[in-house]
Amino acid sequence: MPDPASRFQPLGVDGPSLLCTSDRFAWKQTGWRGRPWEEALFYELHVGTFTREGTYTAAIEHLPGLAEIGFTAIELMPIAQFPGR
């Protein structure tokens, strides 16, 4: 079964998930460790409908407004995920 939180689905959304690690990524902010989970309030962002332009660049200017409302995290939804290859 695919894991809904998977980072990698090499055979598509209906195939098995592949476990991958992010420890090889060159983080620029090495001292930042995130926020405590009890503070997490997620906003599920569909970039195609979040702004008139439907782009990541257009979404940037709206991020402070989400923080003002109280959101502390953003879940970016897939742009073009579909079953198949």
Secondary structure as UniProt FT lines:
FT   TURN            4..5
FT   TURN            10..11
FT   TURN            13..14
FT   TURN            23..24
FT   TURN            30..31
FT   HELIX           37..39
FT   STRAND          42..45
FT   HELIX           47..50
FT   HELIX           56..60
FT   TURN            61..62
FT   HELIX           63..69
FT   STRAND          73..76
//
